[in-house]
Amino acid sequence: MPWQAALTSSVLTTLILLGLSRVLAGLLALIIQHYQLVYGSLSAFVAFMLYIYLVNLVVLTGAHLSAAISSYNLEEVT
């Protein structure tokens, strides 16, 4: 894999992860405060599982983007 494709996709994935963590931190702070009385610590566990799922989704999308950029560059050269 060319380093340009890896660098491009890693920078984009990092920016998306930073934005995702900020958005989720704000949303989950509001949601957990609201549901803390009803569900207790279960709401924190569900929020953590949602965060794990979304981070994995972003990382896999970054890997796919890296492969797509690499494939596009190889087709362009040949």
Secondary structure, DSSP 4 states (H G I P E B T S, - for coil): --HHHHHHHHHHHHHHHHHHHHHHHHHHHHHHHHHHHHHTTHHHHHHHHHHHHHHHHHHHHHHHHHHHHHHHHHHHH-
